[in-house]
């Protein structure tokens, strides 16, 4: 259940979780709007896990977007258009747990938009669970910020 800042349940028609194979991709995607990695604002955490069940993902990196009447721009264009496509996919492809796509912010690296119906594959415990403010991540965050030309705060 999703809660707001006051602990009240937020009702949404569908849930989605954005995941990536690489930490660098997560950072680039998460902090893209201000191009600034803020280690403390909103208390960001790095959470890493391996799925505990298989997932059926619609591959957006191949020909599917073109065949469906879109283009590869669906992966990197206007977010409102991509979200609209995702809603159509959700309703039309009821077997899929989410979308496999290339990150537009980090070298087209593998990323997943996981629908709530894929939550069965999320483990109860995580292999990595660490606040970005933890000094153990500082060296990696300095490297990532330098690689993608983001400011580190």
C-alpha positions as CSV (number, residue, x, y, z in Angstrom):
1,X,0.0,0.0,0.0
2,X,1.3,3.5,-0.9
3,X,1.0,6.1,1.9
4,X,1.2,9.8,1.6
5,X,3.3,12.1,3.9
6,X,0.6,11.9,6.5
7,X,0.3,8.1,6.5
8,X,-3.0,8.0,4.6
9,X,-3.5,5.4,1.9
10,X,-3.2,6.7,-1.6
11,X,-5.6,5.1,-4.1
12,X,-4.1,4.6,-7.5
13,X,-5.5,2.5,-10.4
14,X,-2.2,0.8,-11.0
15,X,1.2,0.7,-9.3
16,X,4.5,0.8,-11.0
17,X,8.1,0.4,-9.9
18,X,11.1,1.5,-12.0
19,X,14.1,-0.7,-11.8
20,X,17.5,-0.9,-13.5
21,X,20.3,-3.4,-13.8
22,X,23.0,-1.0,-12.9
23,X,23.4,1.5,-10.0
24,X,24.7,4.1,-12.4
25,X,21.4,3.9,-14.4
26,X,19.3,4.2,-11.2
27,X,21.2,7.3,-10.2
28,X,21.0,8.9,-13.7
29,X,17.3,8.2,-14.0
30,X,16.4,9.2,-10.4
31,X,18.2,12.6,-10.4
32,X,17.7,13.5,-14.1
33,X,15.4,16.5,-13.6
34,X,17.9,18.7,-11.7
35,X,21.0,16.8,-12.9
36,X,22.1,16.9,-9.2
37,X,22.5,13.9,-6.9
38,X,21.2,15.1,-3.5
39,X,22.3,12.5,-1.0
40,X,20.0,13.7,1.8
41,X,16.9,15.5,0.3
42,X,13.9,13.2,0.7
43,X,16.3,10.6,2.2
44,X,17.0,8.5,-0.9
45,X,18.1,4.9,-0.5
46,X,19.8,2.4,-2.8
47,X,17.9,-0.9,-2.8
48,X,19.2,-3.9,-4.7
49,X,17.7,-7.3,-5.1
50,X,17.3,-10.3,-7.4
51,X,13.8,-11.2,-8.4
52,X,12.6,-14.4,-6.7
53,X,10.3,-15.4,-9.6
54,X,10.3,-15.1,-13.4
55,X,8.8,-12.1,-15.0
56,X,7.1,-11.7,-18.4
57,X,8.2,-8.4,-19.7
58,X,7.3,-6.8,-23.0
59,X,10.5,-6.0,-24.8
60,X,10.5,-2.3,-25.9
61,X,14.1,-2.5,-27.2
62,X,13.2,-4.5,-30.3
63,X,10.7,-4.2,-33.1
64,X,7.6,-4.1,-30.9
65,X,7.2,-0.3,-30.8
66,X,7.4,-0.1,-34.6
67,X,5.0,-3.0,-35.1
68,X,2.6,-1.4,-32.6
69,X,2.6,1.9,-34.5
70,X,5.0,3.8,-32.3
71,X,8.8,4.2,-32.6
72,X,11.9,3.8,-30.4
73,X,11.1,7.4,-29.3
74,X,8.7,5.7,-26.9
75,X,11.8,4.9,-24.7
76,X,13.2,8.4,-24.8
77,X,10.6,10.8,-25.8
78,X,7.9,12.7,-23.9
79,X,7.1,10.9,-20.6
80,X,3.4,11.5,-21.0
81,X,3.3,9.6,-24.3
82,X,5.3,6.8,-22.8
83,X,3.0,6.5,-19.8
84,X,-0.1,6.5,-22.1
85,X,1.5,3.7,-24.1
86,X,2.2,1.8,-20.9
87,X,-1.4,2.1,-19.8
88,X,-2.6,0.7,-23.1
89,X,0.0,-2.2,-22.8
90,X,-1.2,-2.8,-19.3
91,X,-4.8,-3.3,-20.4
92,X,-4.1,-5.1,-23.7
93,X,-1.3,-7.5,-22.5
94,X,-2.7,-8.8,-19.3
95,X,0.0,-11.5,-19.2
96,X,2.8,-9.0,-18.9
97,X,4.3,-8.0,-15.6
98,X,5.9,-4.9,-17.0
99,X,8.1,-3.4,-19.7
100,X,11.8,-4.0,-20.6
101,X,13.3,-0.8,-22.0
102,X,16.6,1.0,-22.6
103,X,17.3,3.9,-20.3
104,X,17.3,7.2,-22.1
105,X,19.5,8.6,-19.4
106,X,22.3,6.0,-19.3
107,X,23.5,4.3,-22.4
108,X,20.3,2.5,-23.2
109,X,21.1,0.2,-20.3
110,X,18.5,-2.4,-19.2
111,X,15.6,-1.0,-17.2
112,X,12.2,-2.3,-16.1
113,X,8.9,-0.6,-15.5
114,X,7.4,-3.2,-13.2
115,X,3.6,-3.3,-12.9
116,X,2.0,-4.1,-9.5
117,X,1.0,-7.5,-10.9
118,X,4.7,-8.4,-11.0
119,X,5.1,-7.8,-7.2
120,X,5.2,-11.6,-6.7
121,X,8.8,-11.5,-7.9
122,X,10.0,-8.9,-5.4
123,X,11.8,-10.7,-2.5
124,X,10.9,-10.1,1.1
125,X,14.5,-9.1,1.9
126,X,17.0,-7.1,-0.2
127,X,20.7,-7.8,-0.8
128,X,21.4,-4.1,-0.7
129,X,19.6,-1.5,1.4
130,X,21.6,1.6,2.1
131,X,21.0,5.3,2.4
132,X,22.7,7.5,-0.2
133,X,23.9,9.6,2.7
134,X,25.9,6.7,4.0
135,X,29.6,7.4,3.4
136,X,30.1,3.9,2.2
137,X,28.5,5.0,-1.1
138,X,30.3,8.3,-1.4
139,X,33.2,7.1,-3.7
140,X,30.7,5.4,-6.1
141,X,28.5,8.5,-6.2
142,X,31.5,10.7,-6.9
143,X,32.4,8.5,-9.8
144,X,28.9,8.3,-11.1
145,X,28.4,12.1,-10.8
146,X,31.6,12.6,-12.7
147,X,30.7,10.1,-15.4
148,X,27.3,11.6,-16.1
149,X,28.2,15.2,-15.4
150,X,25.8,15.6,-12.5
151,X,26.4,17.7,-9.5
152,X,26.8,15.8,-6.2
153,X,25.3,17.4,-3.1
